[in-house]
Amino acid sequence: MAQSNSPTRVVVVGGGLAGLASTMKLTELGAQVDLISLTPVKRSHSVCAQGGINSCNDATRQLGDDEWKHLDDTVYGGDFLNHQPPVKEMAYWAPKVIELMDRLGVPFNRTGEGFIDRRRFGGTLYKRTAFAGATTGQQLLYALDEQVRRQEAEGNVRKFEFWDFLGPIQDETGRCRGVVAQDMVSMEIKAFPADAVVVATGGCGLIYGRSTMSVFCTGSAASRCFQVGAKYANAEFIQVHPTAIPGADKLRLMSESARGEGGRVWVPRTPQDSRGPRDIPEADRYYFLEERYPEYGNLVPRDIATREIFDICVNEGLSVEDDRMCVYLDLTHIPRHELDRKLGGILEIYEKFQGVDPRDEPMKIFPAVHYSMGGLWADYVKGEDGGLEAGAPRNHMTSIDGLYAIGECDYHYHGANRLGANSLLSCIFTGLFTGSSIMNYSASQKSGADDVPQSLLDSAVKAEQDRHDHLLNGNAGSDENPYLIHQELGDLMTRVATVVRRNDQLEEAIKKVDELHERAMKVSLADTGSWTNQNVIFAKSLQDMFPLAKALLKGALQRDECRGAHFKPDFKKPSLTSEDPVERRRQAEAWCDEFEANNEKYLKSTVATWNASTNQPDLAYEDVDTTLIPPRPRLYGLVGAEAIEEVWNERAAKKLAQSKSGSGLVGAN
């Protein structure tokens, strides 16, 4: 057992919603926390989240909604690649999470009666999304920050802002005993011993150069864990958000809340129509999402909306502008006071960067890399109710003993495509839920943070100091520029691994990334100083992007199917073509046969292990737990969907009857 006279010490890496929720919960349970953050925690990327946070609620319950339907929408939207027990636990916790955040002072928008207001987001027909204007992430983050500051004032939290996580410290058994981190001002490298370590460091958008993620979302923290033994799962599943403002420096999100509040996506029916958008009559406007997906309209899941916008601009040639791909996102029909009350945050962003008032003129938007569905592989223990077993030490533990992953940098919750407003929920939920698991793990260990050998800490610091010194001085004769290499990597990844993926391009990209990786290891730095050296910090991050980029490309190459955000046109399942009922039925049967065969082969998580000897990821595949909701075809807008659904439901009913017969349940009371 851990020493009883010493409190449990946990290192939490990352100061966003997941990291702060974890810190708050751990300190409530009696732990001492060292919180390490690349930025001031109030500037973590969670602050950029705009639209809202999902849960079943009293209003939707009256319309037939419940937590099970939230679970169903999440796994259906994720193309059934989500492990269902964690998703079930999250969906059933969701109302409690929003109630907690409300009690902590988050200024959620209210109805006239004083209830929390809700909006509808993509992939559901219910208004589940609670919101604080269009700055929901910021308000949630600030509320959690207040709670962590309270614990900091009481001496339970030590905060290390502007510190870069360099890697976990492992003992001879492979157990994580702490971390090494670097002060980005003084450049001091220091070891932090711990009973357990929580990584809550977000996504890896900078692999693509420009994305909606903040410029410090490099994925390097997850990569540093990956390179020393943590597995990485579903790297190939990257969400491309349908609506963002293109920019030379980065891409700026225009929240799904704009469509949730009634925003309409359209293009002129005449290519590059020279008339102003307000001068184009309704008859000459093509509301393509509404016409192609009448049930969901502008709120189809993000992967589908993204592909449709891409198709309209690239394949149908209907981009609003000739020299820049974009479509209109129109809010001008909504009263100004409603826009200001519910969407003021994003309207200000658009006005600032585009110089146009979106209350008066439709926004011009295009898809952008936005979110990592994949992340560090993490375990879970299934409970008797089909959710998670509360307090089980394995919940969210990576393949490194004592190292936990939560928030966007884990892989459990979103499958092949994340539903909007589920990200803030998954971050806060995982931070809160894992607290008891981490405490129980720490209590079960024979040695704790105070018992970590000094020699182990010193050797870990020395290894990182050697890497740092080599980057400063070891490649003096090289002319490789880390910023140019990063630009090449970003351009390549954006071209071959976003909306549309083709095997020949992926094969070429893998070769090119290998070459860029070799060059990145030889970069020469313009700044070799020992104070606030941003060059060397970026160079380390650049080098650590490549293992994740390789896992992403290799995973995408080997997955010959279309699933969620992973779309290969060569493997797209066709619509039904026949109008003859008998032939249409035959086509539907064949479609379902092919769907089942594809699931048998590809309904699996890709799990990558880093092979240091080859400098490549080795891939394996893991079955997905679909025991709660059997996988079914994802039929948004498909021609012939009714016939396919009829055949599929008949098969599902037959399987259910057979399973009941086999278990002796037929006729039982």
LORO-655201 format. One record per atom (N, C-alpha, C): residue in one letter; x, y, z. Coordinates in steps of 0.1 Angstrom, whole numbers, plus 5000, padded with zeros to 4 digits. Example, Ala and Ser with C-alpha at 12.3 -4.5 7.8 and 13.67 -1.06 7.14 Angstrom:
BEGIN
A513249435078;A512349555078;A513249675078;S512849785071;S513749895071;S512950005079;
This chain:
BEGIN
M500849885000;M500050005000;M500950135000;A500350244994;A501150364994;A501250415008;Q502250495011;Q502550535025;Q501350615030;S500850585042;S499650645047;S499950785052;N501150815055;N501450955061;N501751055050;S501651015037;S501851105026;S500651105017;P500151225014;P498951225005;P499351184991;T498351134984;T498551094970;T498951214962;R499951204954;R500451314946;R500251274931;V499451354924;V499151324910;V499651444901;V500251414890;V500651514880;V499551514869;V498951634867;V497951644856;V498651734846;V498751684834;V499351754823;V498251804814;G498051944813;G497052004805;G496052074814;G495852204811;G494952284819;G493652324812;G493152244803;G491852264796;G490752204805;L489552184799;L488452134806;L488752004813;A489351904806;A489551774812;A490551784823;G491651864821;G492651874831;G492151944844;L491452044842;L490952124853;L489852044861;A488951974853;A487951884860;A488651774868;S489651714862;S490451614869;S491051664882;T491751784881;T492351844892;T491351874903;M490251934899;M489251964909;M488751844917;K488451734909;K487951614915;K489051544924;L490251534919;L491351474927;L491551544940;T491551674940;T491851744952;T490651734962;E489451724957;E488251694965;E488451564972;L489051464965;L489251334971;L490551324979;G491251434981;G492351434990;G493751424984;A493851434971;A495151424964;A495751564964;Q497051564963;Q497851684960;Q498151684945;V497951794938;V498151784923;V499151894919;D500051844910;D500951934903;D500351944889;L499852064886;L499152094873;L500152164863;I500452094852;I501452144843;I500752184830;S500952304825;S500252354814;S501152434805;L501052414792;L501852484782;L501552634782;T500352664785;T499852804785;T499252834799;P498952964802;P498052984813;P496752904812;V496352844822;V495152754820;V493952814814;K493752944817;K492653014811;K492753044796;R493953014791;R494153024776;R494252894770;S493952784777;S493952654771;S492952644759;H493152554750;H492352554738;H490852534741;S490452474752;S489052464755;S488352594755;V489052704757;V488452834757;V487852874744;C488352804733;C487852834719;C486552764716;A486152664724;A484852594721;A483652694722;Q482752684712;Q481752784711;Q480352744714;G479952634708;G478552604706;G477752554718;G478352464726;G477552414738;G477952284743;I477152224752;I477452094758;I476152014759;N476151894755;N474951814754;N474551734766;S473151724768;S472551634777;S471151624774;C470551504777;C469151494778;C468651584789;N467451644787;N466951744797;N465351734798;D464851804807;D463351794810;D462551824797;A462951924789;A462251964777;A462251854767;T463451794765;T463551684755;T462851554759;R462851534773;R462151414778;R460651414774;Q460051534774;Q458651544771;Q458351504756;L459451514748;L459351474734;L459751334731;G460051254742;G460451114740;G461951094741;D462651194745;D464151174746;D464551114759;D465651044759;D466251004772;D467750974770;E468450934780;E469850914780;E470250804770;W469350704768;W469650594759;W469650644745;K468750744742;K468750794728;K469950884726;H470450954736;H471751024735;H472850934732;L472950814739;L473850714736;L473750664721;D472450644717;D472250584704;D472750694693;D472350814695;D472750924685;D474250924684;T474950914696;T476450924696;T477050814689;V476650684691;V477250574685;V476850564670;Y475650604667;Y475150604653;Y475950714645;G476050834651;G476850934645;G478350904643;G478850824653;G480250774652;G480450654644;D479450614636;D479450494628;D479850374635;F479450364648;F479650244656;F481050204659;L481950304658;L483350274661;L483650314676;N482650364683;N482750404697;N482650274705;H483450264716;H483250164726;H481950204734;Q480950124735;Q479650164740;Q479550184755;P480250104763;P480150124778;P480650264782;P481750314777;P482150454781;P481150554776;V480550534764;V479650634759;V478350624767;K477850514771;K476650504779;K476850574793;E478050554799;E478350614812;E478250774810;M478950814799;M478950964796;M477551014794;A476750944787;A475350994784;A474551004796;Y474650904805;Y473850904817;Y474451004828;W475651034827;W476251144836;W475851284831;A475551294818;A475451434812;A474551524819;P473351484823;P472551584830;P473151634843;K473851544850;K474451574863;K475651674860;V476351654849;V477451744846;V477051884844;I475951904836;I475452034833;I474852094846;E474152014854;E473652074867;E474852114876;L475952044876;L477152084884;L477652214879;M477852224865;M478452344860;M477552464862;D476252444862;D475252554865;D475452594879;R475652504888;R475852544902;R477152604905;L478152574896;L479452644898;L479452784892;G478352824886;G478252964881;G478352984866;V478352884858;V478452904844;V477152984839;P477353094832;P476153174829;P475453124816;F474853004817;F474152944806;F472953044802;N472753044789;N471553124784;N470253064790;R469353154793;R468053114799;R466853144790;T465853064792;T464553094786;T463853204794;G462753254789;G462053364796;G461553314810;E461353184811;E460953134824;E462053104834;G463253124829;G464453104838;G465152964837;F464652884828;F465252754826;F466452764817;I467452664818;I468552664809;I468052654794;D468452744786;D467952734772;D468752624764;R468152574754;R468852464746;R468752494731;R469752444724;R469652454709;R469952314704;R469552294691;R469752164685;R471152164678;F471852054679;F473152044671;F473051924662;G474051904654;G474051804643;G473951664648;G473251574640;G473151434643;G472151394653;T471251494657;T470151464666;T468951544662;L467751494666;L466551564663;L466051634676;Y466751634687;Y466351694699;Y467251814703;K466651914710;K467452024715;K468151994728;R469251924727;R469951884739;R471051984744;T471452074736;T472652154738;T472452274746;A473052274759;A473052394767;A474152484763;F474052614764;F475052704758;F475152834766;A476252894765;A476453024771;A476853114759;G475853174752;G476053244740;G476753164730;A477853214724;A478753134716;A480153124721;T480253134735;T481553124742;T481453024753;T480752904750;T480452814761;T481752754767;G482752724758;G483952664764;G484652754773;Q484652884770;Q485252984779;Q484652994792;Q483252994792;Q482553004805;Q482752874813;L482752754807;L482952634815;L484452634820;L485352674812;L486752674816;L486952764828;Y486352884828;Y486552984838;Y485952934851;A484852864850;A484152814863;A485052704869;L485652614861;L486552514867;L487852574872;D488252684865;D489552744869;D489352804883;E488152864886;E487852924899;E487952814910;Q487452694907;Q487552584917;Q488952534919;V489752534908;V491152494910;V491952604917;R491652724915;R492252834922;R491952824937;R490752784940;R490352764954;R491252664961;Q491452544954;Q492252444959;Q493752484959;E494152564950;E495452614950;E495752704962;A494752784965;A494952874977;A494952794990;E494352674990;E494352595002;E495652505002;G496452514992;G497752434992;G497652304986;N496552274979;N496352134974;N496852124959;V497052244953;V497452244939;V498752334937;R499652274930;R500852364925;R500652374910;K500652494906;K500452524891;K501752564885;F501952494873;F503252524866;F502752564851;E502552694850;E502152744837;E503352784829;F503252774815;F504352794806;F505452684808;W504952564811;W505852444812;W505452344801;D506452294795;D506252194784;D506552054789;F505551964788;F505651824791;F506651754782;L507651694787;L508651634778;L508551484778;G507851424788;G507651274787;G507451214801;P506851094801;P506651024814;P507950964819;I508050944832;I509250874838;I508750734841;Q509450634836;Q509050494839;Q510250424847;D509750344856;D510850264864;D511050134856;E511850044862;E512249924855;E511149824852;T510049844859;T508849754856;T507949814845;G508249944841;G507450004831;G506350094837;R506250104850;R505250184857;R505650334856;C504650414854;C504850564853;C505050614867;R506150684870;R506450734883;R506550884884;G506150954873;G506251094872;G506451144858;V506851274857;V507051334844;V508251424844;V508751444832;V509851554830;V509151664823;A509451784827;A508851904820;A509852014820;Q509652114811;Q510652224809;Q509952354811;D510552444819;D510052584820;D510452654807;M509452714801;M509652774788;M510252914789;V510352964801;V511053094803;V512553074806;S512753004817;S514152984822;S514852864814;M514052774808;M514552654801;M515052554810;E514752564823;E515052464833;E514252334830;I514952214831;I514252094829;I514152024843;K512951974847;K512751934860;K511951804860;A512151714870;A511351594872;A510351624883;F509151564880;F508051574889;F507551434893;P507951374905;P507551244909;P506051244912;A505451124910;A503951114912;A503550974914;D502450964921;D501750824923;D501150784910;A500650884902;A499950864889;A500050994881;V499950974868;V500051094859;V498751084850;V498151204848;V497051224839;V497451314827;V497251264815;V497551344803;V496251394798;A496051524797;A494851584792;A495251694783;T495851664772;T496551764764;T495951794750;G494751744748;G494051784736;G494451714723;G494151774712;G494351714699;G495651754692;C495751714679;C497051724672;C496851804659;G496051904659;G495751984647;G496852034639;L497952074646;L499152134640;L499852044630;I499551914631;I500051824621;I499651864607;Y498451924606;Y497951974593;Y498352114590;G499252174598;G499652314595;G498652404601;R497552434593;R496452524597;R495252434600;S494652474612;S493352414616;S492652504625;T491452464630;T490752554639;T491352544653;M492252444655;M492852434668;M493852544671;S494152564684;S495152664687;S496552624682;V497452724681;V498652694675;V499652604683;F499252584696;F500052494705;F499452354705;C498452324697;C497852194697;C498652104687;T499852064691;T500751994683;T500651844684;G499951794694;G499951654697;G501251594702;S502151684705;S503551634710;S503451564723;A502551604732;A502551534745;A502051394744;A500951374736;A500551234733;A501551154726;S502251224717;S503351154709;S504451104718;R504851194728;R505951154737;R505551034745;C504251024749;C503850904756;C503850784746;F503350804734;F503350704723;F504750644721;Q505750734720;Q507050684717;Q507750604728;V507250614740;V507850534751;V506950414756;G505950384748;G505250264751;G503750274751;A503150394752;A501650404752;A501150374738;K500050304737;K499550274724;K498650394720;Y498450404706;Y497750514701;Y496650454692;A495350494694;A494250434687;A493550524677;N493150474666;N492250544656;N492750674652;A494150674649;A494750804645;A494150854632;E493650774624;E493250814611;E491850894611;F491250894623;F489950964623;F490051104628;I490051194619;I490251334621;I488951414616;Q488351484625;Q487151554621;Q487551684614;V486851704602;V486951824594;V485651894596;H485652014603;H484452084606;H483952154594;P482652144591;P482152204579;P482252354577;T482252424588;T482152574587;T483252644595;A484252694587;A485352774593;A485652894583;I486352994588;I486753104580;I488153064575;P488453054562;P489853034557;P490653154561;G491953134565;G492853234568;G494253194565;A495153294563;A496553264559;A497253204571;D496953244583;D497753194595;D497053074601;K495753074602;K495052964608;K493652964603;L492852864606;L491452854602;L490552884614;R489652974613;R488853014625;R487452954625;L487052884635;L485852814636;L484652904636;M483652874628;M482252934629;M481352824634;S480952834646;S480352724654;S479152664647;E478952534649;E477652464645;E476452534651;S476652604662;S475552674668;S474852774658;A475652824649;A475052914639;A473952844631;R474152714628;R473152634621;R472052584631;G472552564643;G471552524654;G470552634657;E470952754654;E469952864657;E469252904644;G469352824633;G468552854621;G469452894609;G470752904610;G471552934599;G471452834587;R471452894575;R471252804563;R472452814554;V472852694549;V473952684540;V473452674526;W474052764517;W473552764503;W474652814494;V474452794481;V475252854471;V474352904460;P474752994451;P473953034440;P473852914430;R472652894424;R472552794414;R473352814402;T473652944399;T474552984388;T476052994394;P476952914388;P478352914393;P478853054393;Q479453094405;Q480153224407;Q479253344403;D477953334407;D477053434404;D477553574408;S477553674400;S478153804403;S477353894411;R476053854413;R475153934422;R475553924437;G475254024444;G475454014459;G474553914465;P474853854476;P474053744481;P472653784485;R472453914489;R471153964493;R470253984480;D470954004469;D470254024456;D469853904449;I470253784454;I469953664447;I468553604453;P467553594445;P466253554450;P466253404454;E465253364462;E465253234467;E465253124456;A464653154445;A464553054435;A465953024429;D466853124430;D468153104424;D469153054435;R468753024447;R469652974457;R469452814459;Y470552754461;Y470552604462;Y470952574477;Y469852544485;Y470052504499;Y470252354498;F471552314495;F471752174491;F471652074503;L471952124515;L471852034527;L470352004530;E469552104529;E468152094531;E467452004521;E467852024508;E467251944498;E467751794498;R468951774502;R469451634501;R469251564514;Y469051634525;Y468751564538;Y467551634545;P466351614540;P465251684545;P464951664560;E465351544565;E464951524579;E465851604589;Y467151604585;Y468151674594;Y468451814589;G468351844576;G468551974570;G470052014572;N470252134577;N471552194579;N472252124591;L471552044598;L472151984610;L472451834608;V472851794597;V473351654595;V474651644602;P475151524606;P476451514612;P477551574604;R478651614611;R479651704606;R480351634594;D480651504594;D481351444583;D480551454570;I479251444571;I478351444560;I478251594554;A478051684563;A478051824559;A479351864552;T480451824558;T481751854552;T481951804538;R481551674536;R481751614523;R480751684513;E479551724517;E478651784508;E479251924504;I479752004513;I480352134509;I481552114500;F482352014504;F483551984495;F483051944481;D482051864480;D481551814467;D480951924459;I480152014466;I479552134459;I480652214453;C481752244460;C482752334455;C483752264445;V484152144448;V485152084440;V484652014428;N483551924431;N483151844420;N481951904412;E481151994418;E480052054411;E480352194406;G481552244411;G481952384406;G481052494410;L480352484422;L479452584426;L479952674437;S481252674439;S481852764449;S481352904447;V481152974458;V480753114457;V481753204449;E483053174452;E484053254445;E484853164436;D485453224426;D486153154415;D487553114420;D488253194428;D489553174432;D489753124446;R488653104453;R488653054467;R487452974470;M487552854475;M486452764477;M485652814489;C484352834488;C483552874500;C482052864496;V481252854506;V479752854504;V479252954514;Y477952994513;Y477353084522;Y476753014534;L477053074546;L476353044558;L475553164562;D474153154561;D473353274561;D472553284574;L472753394581;L472053424593;L471153544592;T471153604580;T470553734579;T469053734581;H468353624580;H466953614582;H466553604597;I467553604606;I467253594620;I467353734626;P466453764635;P466453904641;P467753934648;R468254054647;R469554094651;R469754074667;H468654104674;H468754084689;H468953944693;E468353854685;E468553704688;E469953664685;L470453714673;L471853684670;L472853734680;D472653854685;D473553914695;D473453834708;R472253794712;R472153724724;R472653584724;K472553514713;K472953374713;K474253344705;L474653434696;L475753404688;L476753514687;G476653604697;G477553724697;G479053694695;G479553594702;G480953564702;G481453534688;I480753444680;I481253414667;I481053524657;L479953604659;L479753714650;L480853814651;E481353844663;E482453934665;E483753884658;I483953754659;I485153694653;I485153714638;Y483953684632;Y483853694617;Y484053844613;E483353934621;E483454074617;E484954124618;K485654074629;K486954124631;K487954074620;F487753944615;F488753894606;F488353904591;Q487053924589;Q486553944575;Q486154084571;G485954164582;G485454304579;G484054314574;V483254214576;V481854214571;V480954174583;D479854244584;D478854214595;D477954094590;P478053984597;P477253864592;P475753874596;R475453984603;R473954014605;R473354064593;D474154124584;D473654194572;D474054114559;E475054034560;E475553964548;E475953824551;P475553724543;P475953584546;P477453564548;M477853484557;M479253444559;M479753354548;K481053364545;K481653274535;K482553174543;I482153044542;I482852944550;I483352824541;F484252744547;F484652624541;F485152534552;P485152404550;P485652304560;P487052324564;A487352284577;A488752294582;A488952184593;V490152134594;V490552034604;V490252094617;H489552004626;H488952054638;H489251974650;Y489251844649;Y489251754661;Y489851624659;S490451564669;S491051424668;S490051324675;M489351244667;M488551144674;M489451034680;G490651004673;G491550914679;G492350974690;G493250894696;G494050944707;G494750824714;L495350854725;L496050754733;L495050644736;W495450514734;W494650404738;W494450404753;A493250374758;A493050374772;A492050264775;D492150204786;D491450084790;D490150134797;Y489250034800;Y488050064808;Y487549934814;V486849944825;V486249824831;V484649834830;K484049744823;K482649744821;K481849714833;G480849794837;G480049764848;G478849674845;E478149634856;E477049534854;E475849594846;D475749734847;D474649794840;D474949834825;G476149784820;G476549814807;G477349934805;G477550014816;G478350134816;G479750104821;L480350194829;L481650174834;L481550144849;E482450064854;E482550034868;E483250154876;A482450224884;A483050344890;A484150304900;G485250374899;G486450354908;G487350244903;A487150174892;A488050074888;A489350134883;P490450094889;P491750154886;P492150154871;R491550064863;R491950054849;R491250154840;N490150224846;N489450314837;N490350424832;H490450444819;H491250544813;H492750534815;M493250414819;M494650394820;M495150354807;T496250414802;T496850374790;T497650244791;S498350204781;S499050074782;S500350094791;I500650214795;I501650234805;I501050244819;D501450154828;D500850144841;D500950274849;G499850334854;G499950454861;G499850584853;L499650564840;L499550684831;L498150684825;Y497350794828;Y495950804823;Y495850904812;A494850884803;A494550974793;A493051014793;I492751144793;I491451184793;I491251304783;G489951334780;G489651444771;G489851414757;E490251514749;E490451484734;E491551394731;C492551384740;C493651294737;C493451144740;D492151104745;D491850964745;D491050934733;Y490650804731;Y489950764719;Y488550704720;H488050694733;H486850614735;H485550664729;Y485350794729;Y483950834730;Y483250874717;H484050904706;H483450964695;H483550884682;G484250764683;G484250674672;G484850734659;A484150714648;A484650764635;A484250904632;N483350964640;N482851104638;N482251154651;R482651264656;R482151324668;R480851404665;L479851394674;L478751484673;L479051614680;G478551724674;G478851854680;G478251864694;A479051934702;A478651954716;A478851834725;N479351724720;N479751614728;N481151624733;S481951714727;S483351724731;S483551784745;L482851894748;L482951954761;L482451854772;L481351784768;L480851684778;L481851574781;S482551514770;S483451404772;S484651454780;C485051584778;C486251634786;C485951644801;I484851704804;I484451724818;I484151594825;F483351514817;F482951384823;F484251294826;T485151284817;T486351204819;T487151254831;G487251384832;G487951444843;G487351414856;L486051424857;L485351394870;L485351244873;F485051164863;F484751024865;F486050944869;T487150984864;T488450914866;T489050944880;G488551044887;G489151074900;G489250964909;S488150884911;S488150774921;S489050664916;S489050644902;S489850534897;S491350564899;I491750684898;I493150724900;I493550714915;M492650754923;M492950744938;M493050594942;N492150514937;N492150374940;N493450304935;Y493850344923;Y495150284918;Y496250324927;S496350454930;S497450504938;S497450434952;A496350404958;A496250344971;A496650194970;S496550134958;S496949994957;S498449964955;Q499150074953;Q500650064950;Q501450054963;K502449974962;K503349954974;K504250074976;S504550154966;S505350264967;S504750384960;G505050504966;G504350624960;G505350724955;A504850854954;A505750954948;A506950984957;D506850964970;D507950994979;D509050884978;D508750774972;D509650664971;D510350654958;V510150744948;V510750734935;V512250764937;P513150664932;P514550684934;P515050814927;Q515950884934;Q516451004928;Q517250974916;S517850864915;S518650824903;S517750814891;L516550764893;L515550754882;L515150894877;L514950984886;L514551124883;L515751194875;D516951174881;D518051234875;D518351184861;S518251054859;S518551004845;S517451044835;A516251064839;A515151114830;A515451254826;V515851334836;V516151474833;V517351484824;K518351404826;K519551404818;K519251364803;A518451264801;A518051224788;A517351344780;E516551414787;E515851534781;E516851644779;Q517751664788;Q518751774787;Q519651744775;D520051614773;D520851584762;D520151614749;R518851574748;R518151604736;R518051754733;H517851834744;H517751974743;H519052034738;D520151994744;D521452044740;D521852004726;H521451884722;H521851844708;H521051934698;L519851964701;L519052044692;L519652184691;L520152234702;L520852374702;L522152374694;N522952264696;N524252274690;N524652154681;G523852054681;G524351934674;G524251934659;N523452024653;N523252024639;N523652154633;A524752204638;A525252344634;A525452354619;G525952244612;G526252264598;G525052234589;S523852204595;S522652184587;S521952304583;D521252304572;D520452414567;D518952384568;E518552284575;E517152244576;E516452334586;N515352394581;N514552494588;N513352424594;P513152424607;P511952344612;P510652404608;Y510552534606;Y509352604602;Y508952564587;L509952554579;L509652514565;L509252364564;I509952284572;I509552144572;I508152124577;H507752204587;H506352194592;H505352244582;Q505752344574;Q504852384563;Q504652274553;E505752214549;E505652104540;E504751984545;L504951954558;L504151844564;L502651884564;G502352014568;G500952054569;G500352054555;D500952104545;D500452104532;D500151964527;L501051874530;L500951734525;L499751664532;M499651674545;M498651614553;M497251674549;T497151804547;T495951864543;T495451814529;R496451784520;R496051744507;R495651604506;V496251514514;V495951364512;V495051304523;A494951374535;A494351304546;A493251384553;T492451454546;T491351534552;T490051474547;V489351544538;V487951514534;V487951384526;V488751374516;V488851264506;V490251194507;R490251064507;R491550994509;R491550884497;R492750884491;R492950784480;R494250714483;N494250584481;N495350494485;N496650534478;D496650574465;D497850604458;D498450734464;Q497650824468;Q498150944475;Q498650914489;L498050834496;L498450794509;L499850724509;E499950634499;E501250564498;E502450664495;E502150754486;E503250854483;E503450944495;A502350974503;A502551064514;A503350994525;I503250864527;I503950794537;I505450804534;K505850784521;K507250804517;K507750944520;K506951044517;K507351184519;K507451214533;V506551164542;V506651194556;V507851124562;D508251004557;D509550944562;D510751034559;E510651094547;E511751184543;E511751314552;L510651364554;L510551484562;L510951464576;H510651344581;H511051304595;H512551304596;E513151244587;E514651234587;E515251384587;R514651464578;R515151604578;R514851674591;A513651654597;A513351714610;A514351684621;M514951564620;M515851524631;M517151594629;K517351674618;K518651734615;K518451894615;V517351944621;V517152084619;V518252164627;S518452284621;S519352384627;S518552504632;L518852544644;L518052654650;L518752794648;A517952894645;A518453024645;A518753084658;D517953034668;D518153084682;D518752964690;T519952984695;T520652884704;T520752934718;G519953034722;G519953094735;G519453004746;S519653034758;S519252954770;S518153024778;W517453114771;W516353194778;W515153204769;T513953164773;T512753174764;T512953134750;N513653024747;N513952984734;N512752914727;Q512052984719;Q510852924713;Q511252834701;N512352854695;N512852774684;N512952634688;V513652614699;V513952474703;V512652404708;I511752474714;I510552414719;I509652364706;F509652454696;F508952414684;F509652304677;A510952304676;A511652194670;A511352054676;K511252054689;K510951934696;K509551884692;S508551984692;S507251954689;S507151904674;L507851964665;L507851924651;L508351774650;Q509451744657;Q509951604656;Q508951504661;D508151554671;D507251454678;D505851454670;M505651534660;M504451524652;M504551404643;F505751364639;F505851264629;F505351124633;P505651074645;P505050944648;P503550944647;L502851054651;L501351054650;L500951064635;A501751144627;A501451154613;A501551024606;K502550944610;K502750814604;K501650714607;A501250724620;A500150634625;A498850674617;L498650794615;L497450844609;L497450794594;L498550814587;L498550784573;L498550634571;K499250554579;K499250414577;K497950354581;G497250404592;G495950364595;G494950394584;A495050504578;A494150544567;A494350454555;L495550424552;L495850344540;L495350204542;Q495450144554;Q494950004556;Q493449994558;R492750104559;R491350094562;R490550124548;D490350024541;D489650034528;D488150034529;E487650144534;E486150154536;E485850304538;C484650334538;C484150464542;C483450454556;R483950524566;R483350514579;R483550654586;G482450724588;G482550854595;G483450954587;A484451014594;A485251114588;A486251054578;H486450924578;H487350854569;H486650814557;F486850884546;F486150864533;F487050834522;K486850714516;K487550684504;K486550654493;P486550744483;P485550734472;P485550594465;D486750534464;D486850404458;D486050294465;F485750314477;F485050214485;F483650254491;K483150354484;K481850414488;K480750314484;K479750284493;K478650204490;K477650274481;P477150214470;P476350284461;P474850294466;S474150394461;S472750404463;S472050294455;L470750264459;L469950174451;L469450244438;T469450174427;T469150234414;T467850184408;S467350064411;S466250014404;S464950074410;E463950094402;E462550134406;E461650014407;D462049894401;D461249774402;D461349724416;P460149694423;P460249654437;P461049524439;V460949424430;V461649304432;V463149324431;E463549394421;E464949424419;E465549514430;R464649614434;R465149704445;R465349624458;R464449524460;R464649444472;R465949364471;R466149304459;R467449234457;R468649314459;Q468649444454;Q469749534456;Q469949564471;A468849584478;A468849614493;A469449494500;E469149374496;E469749254503;E471249244500;A471649274488;A473049274484;A473749384492;W473149494493;W473749614500;W474049574515;C473049504521;C473149464535;C474249354537;D474249264527;D475349164528;D476749224528;E476849324519;E478149394518;E478449464530;F477449534536;F477649604549;F478049514560;E477449394561;E477849304572;E479249254570;A479649224557;A480949174554;A482049284558;N481649414554;N482549524557;N482749544572;N481649534580;N481849544594;N482649434600;E482449314595;E483249194600;E484749224599;K485149294588;K486549324586;K487049454592;Y486149564592;Y486749694596;Y486049754608;L485049694614;L484449754626;L485449714638;K486549774637;K487649754647;K488449884649;S488949894661;S489850014664;S491249984659;T491850074652;T493250064649;T494050104661;V494950014665;V495850034676;V497250034672;A497950154673;A499350164669;A500250154681;T501350084678;T502450074688;T503750124681;W504450214688;W505650274681;W506850174682;N507450154670;N508650064669;N509850154668;A510550174678;A511750264678;A512850214669;S512950084667;S514050034658;S513750064643;T512550064639;T512250094625;T511750244623;N511550314634;N510950444634;N509650454627;Q508850344629;Q507550334623;Q506550284633;P505250304631;P504150244639;P503850104634;D503650014644;D503149884640;D501649884644;L500749844635;L499349844636;L498749714640;A497849714649;A497049594653;A495549644653;Y494649544655;Y493249584655;Y492549524667;E491549604672;E490849564684;E489349564682;D488649464686;D487249464684;D486549574692;V485549634687;V484749734694;V483649674701;D483349724714;D482249674722;D480949734717;T480149654710;T478849704705;T477749614711;T477949574723;T476949484730;T475649554734;L475649694735;L474449764739;L473549794727;I474149844716;I473349874705;I473949814692;P473349714686;P473949644675;P474149744663;P475349734656;P475549824645;P474449814634;R474149924628;R473249934617;R473650034607;P473150024595;P473650114584;P473350254587;R474250344584;R474150484586;R473650544573;L472350574572;L471650594560;L471250744557;Y471950834563;Y471550974561;Y471451004546;G470351034541;G470251084527;G470450994516;L470650864519;L471050764508;L469750724500;V469950724487;V468750684479;V468550534481;G467350504484;G466950364487;G467050324502;A467250424510;A467450404525;A466250324530;E465050354526;E463850284531;E463950134529;A464250094517;A464349954514;A465449884522;I466649954523;I467749894530;I467349884545;E466749984550;E466349984564;E465349874567;E464449854558;E463449744559;E464149604560;V465049584550;V465749454550;V466549434563;W467249544567;W468149534579;W467249514591;N466149574593;N465349554604;N464749414605;E464449354593;E463949214593;E465149124598;R466349144593;R467449064597;R467749074612;A467649204617;A467949224631;A466849154640;A465549164636;A464549094643;A464748944643;K465148894632;K465448744631;K466548704640;K467648784641;K468748754650;K468348764664;L467548864667;L467048874681;L466248754686;A465348714676;A464548594680;A465348474681;Q466348454673;Q467248334674;Q468048344687;S468548464691;S469248474703;S468448444716;K467148484715;K466248454726;K465948304727;S465748244715;S465448104714;S466648024720;G467848064716;G469047994721;G469248004736;S468748114742;S468948134756;S467748094764;G466748034757;G465547984764;G464548084768;L464648204762;L463748314767;L462448324759;V462248254748;V461048264741;V459848214749;G458848294750;G457648244758;G457848274773;A458948324778;A459148344792;A458348464796;N457848464809;N457048574814;N458048684819;
